């Protein structure tokens, strides 16, 4: 079975780039400190699984993607950094959960977690090359059509 994970990642990357909320949107974690006035976004796969097998061998899958948003802790005051990050998270979440077309084989976002993990956000901190960032990890559970085919 061949999951089309690259298509899923690229679809979320394209959506985030087009949103205008971020200075940079990359697939994978940054290896050097992100530098941008706007928050930076990194997209990476968390898990992929088959949740339903159709009679013709087609699958319905759950692809869980993490969208990590970074904001430099020292660029502005703590309050400005926190509120800027909160505004970015609110806007992109509204865009993702509202009217959207993520393309590829993505059917929809499993916001309530009917097939497992629901849409959620976790706030934290991370250090990259001795530079501290405030982060938000947005867990995006995607329901994907026909990415894999099983022999029947």
Backbone bond lengths (Angstrom), bond angles and torsions (degrees), N, CA, C in turn:
res aa  C-N    CA-C-N  psi(-1)  N-CA   C-N-CA  omega(-1)  CA-C   N-CA-C  phi
1 X - - - 1.445 - - 1.522 107.70 -
2 X 1.308 115.86 140.28 1.469 120.50 -176.42 1.521 110.11 -124.02
3 X 1.314 116.57 102.17 1.459 121.28 176.40 1.524 109.38 -71.93
4 X 1.307 117.07 139.31 1.470 121.33 178.70 1.529 109.94 -92.44
5 X 1.321 115.70 60.35 1.461 122.47 -175.14 1.528 111.36 -65.95
6 X 1.321 117.33 -39.10 1.469 120.68 179.00 1.528 109.98 -58.21
7 X 1.333 117.15 -41.92 1.471 121.04 179.04 1.522 110.95 -61.53
8 X 1.322 116.36 -41.26 1.466 120.91 179.13 1.524 110.32 -63.11
9 X 1.327 117.71 -48.74 1.466 121.42 179.87 1.523 111.68 -60.59
10 X 1.325 116.94 -45.06 1.462 120.88 -179.10 1.529 111.92 -66.89
11 X 1.318 116.88 -32.81 1.461 120.42 177.83 1.529 110.79 -66.06
12 X 1.332 117.07 -44.95 1.466 120.96 178.23 1.534 109.85 -66.60
13 X 1.328 117.49 -39.56 1.467 120.77 177.74 1.534 110.59 -60.45
14 X 1.315 117.20 -47.21 1.460 120.88 179.79 1.521 112.03 -62.02
15 X 1.331 116.53 -40.65 1.459 121.30 178.19 1.525 110.44 -62.04
16 X 1.339 116.78 -45.87 1.467 121.13 -178.58 1.531 111.46 -67.02
17 X 1.318 117.27 -39.35 1.474 120.18 177.33 1.524 110.67 -62.21
18 X 1.321 116.18 -44.99 1.466 120.95 -177.54 1.527 112.24 -68.09
19 X 1.323 117.26 -21.37 1.471 120.92 -176.50 1.528 111.96 -68.04
20 X 1.345 117.15 -28.26 1.460 120.94 -178.25 1.522 114.23 78.38
21 X 1.325 118.40 5.55 1.464 122.36 -178.50 1.525 113.67 -80.30
22 X 1.345 116.71 -15.91 1.460 120.33 -170.56 1.520 112.09 -125.70
23 X 1.339 115.53 148.35 1.452 121.09 175.30 1.515 111.41 -76.55
24 X 1.334 116.53 -32.66 1.456 122.17 179.70 1.518 108.20 -148.37
25 X 1.325 116.20 140.65 1.463 122.05 177.15 1.523 107.27 -130.00
26 X 1.332 116.72 119.00 1.462 120.80 -177.40 1.516 110.84 -127.04
27 X 1.320 115.03 155.55 1.460 120.56 170.96 1.520 106.07 -93.36
28 X 1.314 116.21 123.73 1.465 121.96 -176.91 1.512 111.40 96.55
29 X 1.320 115.05 163.56 1.469 121.84 -179.10 1.526 111.09 -75.17
30 X 1.335 117.46 143.79 1.467 119.28 176.97 1.535 111.01 -69.30
31 X 1.329 115.97 143.32 1.465 121.19 178.30 1.514 111.50 -95.02
32 X 1.331 116.15 -16.87 1.456 121.54 176.14 1.525 107.77 -129.63
33 X 1.322 117.95 160.28 1.462 120.49 -176.43 1.534 112.72 -57.59
34 X 1.329 116.74 127.20 1.462 119.88 175.93 1.521 110.08 -62.94
35 X 1.328 116.53 139.93 1.461 119.54 178.29 1.524 108.96 -129.41
36 X 1.303 115.44 111.16 1.455 121.26 179.43 1.513 108.18 -167.61
37 X 1.324 116.26 148.22 1.460 119.96 176.03 1.527 109.38 -67.88
38 X 1.332 115.91 -39.45 1.462 120.95 176.52 1.525 108.60 -83.08
39 X 1.334 117.71 158.92 1.466 119.84 175.10 1.533 111.30 -58.87
40 X 1.330 115.84 153.76 1.461 123.63 176.95 1.520 108.42 -102.56
41 X 1.339 116.85 145.57 1.468 121.44 178.81 1.521 110.06 -121.23
42 X 1.331 115.49 136.78 1.467 122.27 173.65 1.529 107.38 -123.13
43 X 1.321 115.35 138.52 1.462 121.30 -176.90 1.515 108.18 -119.39
44 X 1.328 116.29 132.03 1.448 119.11 175.57 1.523 110.44 -149.22
45 X 1.343 115.66 155.17 1.452 122.62 -178.81 1.518 109.39 -77.03
46 X 1.321 115.21 139.37 1.454 121.52 174.41 1.525 110.21 -104.22
47 X 1.345 116.53 -45.56 1.468 120.20 177.68 1.520 110.27 -164.34
48 X 1.326 114.72 162.71 1.468 122.16 174.89 1.519 107.60 -144.99
49 X 1.336 115.80 137.00 1.464 119.53 179.07 1.517 110.28 -153.13
50 X 1.324 115.65 154.95 1.455 121.76 173.97 1.522 107.05 -83.59
51 X 1.339 116.36 129.10 1.472 119.42 179.23 1.520 112.16 -110.86
52 X 1.353 116.17 -14.77 1.456 119.00 176.92 1.523 108.83 -156.62
53 X 1.337 116.47 139.59 1.453 123.11 176.45 1.520 108.00 -112.96
54 X 1.327 115.99 123.90 1.466 121.48 -178.99 1.533 109.64 -84.24
55 X 1.328 116.22 164.02 1.463 121.80 -178.92 1.535 112.19 -60.44
56 X 1.322 117.75 -31.37 1.463 121.10 -178.20 1.532 112.53 -86.16
57 X 1.323 118.17 3.21 1.460 122.39 179.28 1.515 113.73 94.26
58 X 1.336 117.25 -8.06 1.465 120.03 176.50 1.526 109.26 -69.57
59 X 1.319 116.05 158.75 1.454 120.41 -178.02 1.517 111.96 -120.61
60 X 1.302 114.75 158.95 1.457 123.72 165.61 1.519 103.81 -116.79
61 X 1.340 116.39 129.09 1.452 120.31 -172.55 1.513 112.32 -123.47
62 X 1.310 114.88 159.42 1.453 122.50 169.79 1.525 106.77 -110.28
63 X 1.330 116.36 118.85 1.464 121.98 173.33 1.520 106.50 -112.84
64 X 1.312 116.97 116.14 1.458 120.04 179.20 1.527 108.20 -101.75
65 X 1.336 113.95 119.97 1.455 122.76 -177.10 1.521 108.38 -113.16
66 X 1.315 116.56 140.67 1.460 120.98 172.97 1.518 108.30 -104.83
67 X 1.326 115.21 129.24 1.461 122.60 173.76 1.524 105.46 -108.68
68 X 1.333 116.42 108.09 1.467 120.89 -179.91 1.528 108.63 -98.95
69 X 1.327 115.63 126.03 1.455 121.64 179.91 1.528 108.12 -109.03
70 X 1.340 115.81 131.76 1.466 123.03 -176.30 1.524 109.91 -113.58
71 X 1.317 115.16 141.24 1.474 121.51 172.63 1.522 107.16 -139.36
72 X 1.325 116.29 126.20 1.468 122.66 179.85 1.529 109.47 -59.43
73 X 1.329 116.48 125.97 1.470 121.89 -178.32 1.524 112.77 -69.74
74 X 1.330 118.07 -27.43 1.455 120.71 -173.12 1.525 113.97 -103.39
75 X 1.326 116.85 -3.01 1.459 120.44 -177.57 1.525 112.09 -67.16
76 X 1.305 117.19 -37.40 1.464 123.47 -179.54 1.524 108.51 -134.45
77 X 1.314 116.11 -175.59 1.464 118.97 172.77 1.522 108.45 -64.82
78 X 1.322 115.99 160.34 1.464 121.08 179.53 1.525 110.01 -58.65
79 X 1.319 116.97 -40.55 1.463 120.74 -179.04 1.524 111.53 -64.61
80 X 1.321 117.52 -43.90 1.469 120.52 179.70 1.523 110.45 -66.68
81 X 1.320 117.31 -42.23 1.465 120.61 178.46 1.529 110.50 -60.41
82 X 1.327 116.11 -44.82 1.468 120.75 -177.73 1.526 111.55 -67.37
83 X 1.315 117.06 -44.95 1.468 119.46 -178.24 1.527 111.96 -71.83
84 X 1.331 118.00 -33.35 1.462 120.91 175.80 1.524 110.19 -64.85
85 X 1.318 116.22 -44.25 1.458 120.85 178.09 1.526 110.39 -64.41
86 X 1.330 117.17 -42.89 1.467 120.90 178.96 1.528 111.20 -60.77
87 X 1.323 117.15 -41.33 1.461 120.58 179.09 1.531 110.87 -64.66
88 X 1.330 117.15 -41.34 1.471 120.82 178.33 1.522 111.10 -63.20
89 X 1.325 115.89 -44.75 1.465 120.69 -179.56 1.530 110.52 -63.89
90 X 1.314 116.56 -43.71 1.468 120.06 179.44 1.523 111.13 -62.04
91 X 1.326 117.04 -44.92 1.464 121.13 -177.83 1.526 112.50 -65.72
92 X 1.337 117.22 -47.47 1.460 118.79 -177.79 1.524 110.65 -69.28
93 X 1.343 117.84 -33.94 1.467 120.62 177.47 1.521 110.48 -65.39
94 X 1.320 116.17 -43.71 1.468 120.46 177.59 1.526 110.38 -61.09
95 X 1.329 116.76 -42.79 1.467 120.74 178.56 1.524 111.39 -63.14
96 X 1.328 116.63 -46.27 1.462 120.58 -178.44 1.531 111.99 -64.50
97 X 1.323 116.81 -41.67 1.460 120.29 -175.60 1.528 113.41 -86.70
98 X 1.327 116.66 -11.77 1.461 120.86 179.91 1.513 111.05 -88.69
99 X 1.299 115.63 -147.93 1.459 120.51 177.53 1.518 107.96 -71.36
100 X 1.321 115.66 120.60 1.447 119.68 -177.44 1.516 110.01 -148.67
101 X 1.295 115.70 162.00 1.449 123.22 171.01 1.520 105.76 -140.05
102 X 1.314 115.55 95.09 1.459 119.77 -177.23 1.521 112.38 -78.87
103 X 1.314 117.53 -10.19 1.456 121.19 174.58 1.510 113.56 72.54
104 X 1.328 115.28 -161.31 1.463 123.99 -175.83 1.528 108.65 49.83
105 X 1.306 117.68 -135.65 1.468 120.85 179.46 1.527 111.24 -102.50
106 X 1.327 117.22 12.93 1.468 120.55 -177.89 1.516 109.78 -72.08
107 X 1.327 114.89 122.66 1.455 122.28 179.96 1.523 110.45 -83.34
108 X 1.348 116.53 -54.70 1.460 121.21 179.87 1.526 110.61 -168.53
109 X 1.315 115.28 172.65 1.465 122.01 174.74 1.528 107.59 -91.44
110 X 1.321 116.07 131.26 1.463 122.14 178.38 1.535 108.32 -85.71
111 X 1.328 115.83 70.49 1.468 122.28 -171.24 1.522 113.08 -55.42
112 X 1.316 118.07 -42.85 1.466 121.32 -176.38 1.526 113.04 -88.26
113 X 1.314 117.42 -3.08 1.462 119.90 178.14 1.512 113.56 74.17
114 X 1.300 117.73 37.02 1.470 121.04 179.92 1.528 110.75 -60.36
115 X 1.327 117.21 -33.08 1.461 121.43 -179.59 1.526 111.99 -104.31
116 X 1.322 117.87 21.87 1.470 121.23 179.36 1.513 111.05 135.37
117 X 1.320 116.26 -121.63 1.469 123.47 -177.70 1.529 110.84 -65.34
118 X 1.330 117.23 133.63 1.457 122.02 175.63 1.519 111.64 -94.07
119 X 1.318 116.51 170.85 1.462 123.26 176.31 1.518 107.58 -64.69
120 X 1.331 117.36 127.13 1.466 119.60 -177.59 1.524 110.54 -153.08
121 X 1.341 114.56 166.50 1.460 121.76 178.73 1.518 109.36 -132.05
122 X 1.324 116.15 138.05 1.455 122.40 177.09 1.523 108.33 -129.52
123 X 1.332 116.72 123.62 1.464 122.54 -178.34 1.525 109.49 -93.17
124 X 1.320 116.08 144.41 1.461 119.82 179.34 1.519 111.88 -164.77
125 X 1.325 114.48 -164.35 1.465 123.13 179.19 1.514 107.88 -134.51
126 X 1.330 116.08 150.07 1.464 120.39 175.92 1.525 108.13 -147.64
127 X 1.328 115.39 146.24 1.456 121.05 177.62 1.526 108.31 -108.30
128 X 1.337 115.64 129.72 1.463 121.23 175.91 1.525 106.40 -125.62
129 X 1.324 115.65 117.48 1.469 121.92 -179.60 1.528 111.14 49.64
130 X 1.326 115.87 51.12 1.466 123.53 177.67 1.528 114.10 63.93
131 X 1.310 117.79 20.53 1.458 122.26 176.52 1.528 107.52 -118.10
132 X 1.338 117.08 130.85 1.456 121.59 -174.59 1.531 111.14 -93.20
133 X 1.337 115.12 134.50 1.461 122.39 178.70 1.510 110.36 -124.66
134 X 1.307 115.21 142.15 1.463 122.01 167.87 1.514 105.00 -85.98
135 X 1.329 118.02 134.48 1.456 121.40 -176.43 1.519 111.54 -129.63
136 X 1.313 113.97 156.91 1.457 121.81 168.44 1.522 106.52 -133.78
137 X 1.328 115.96 124.53 1.463 121.13 173.75 1.519 107.67 -97.39
138 X 1.330 116.01 117.40 1.461 120.91 175.93 1.523 106.83 -100.26
139 X 1.319 116.21 118.90 1.453 121.70 177.22 1.521 107.45 -88.08
140 X 1.339 115.75 120.67 1.463 121.25 -176.54 1.535 108.45 -116.87
141 X 1.341 117.18 101.83 1.459 119.98 177.79 1.535 109.96 -84.97
142 X 1.310 115.79 115.85 1.464 121.44 -176.22 1.522 110.70 -106.38
143 X 1.302 116.51 137.24 1.459 121.23 172.25 1.529 105.66 -98.09
144 X 1.331 114.89 123.63 1.464 122.00 -172.05 1.525 109.40 -119.04
145 X 1.330 115.94 131.63 1.468 122.60 178.89 1.509 111.86 -90.09
146 X 1.330 116.12 135.82 1.437 122.70 164.90 1.511 117.80 53.93
147 X 1.298 118.61 29.07 1.460 121.38 179.76 1.537 110.63 -73.79
148 X 1.307 116.77 -34.13 1.465 121.78 -179.63 1.520 108.96 -121.15
149 X 1.310 116.73 154.64 1.468 121.36 175.89 1.517 108.45 -128.76
150 X 1.308 114.61 131.09 1.460 120.88 179.76 1.535 108.88 -101.97
151 X 1.300 116.27 149.03 1.468 119.90 174.27 1.514 108.48 -74.76
152 X 1.326 116.21 134.77 1.477 120.00 179.32 1.492 111.50 -116.13
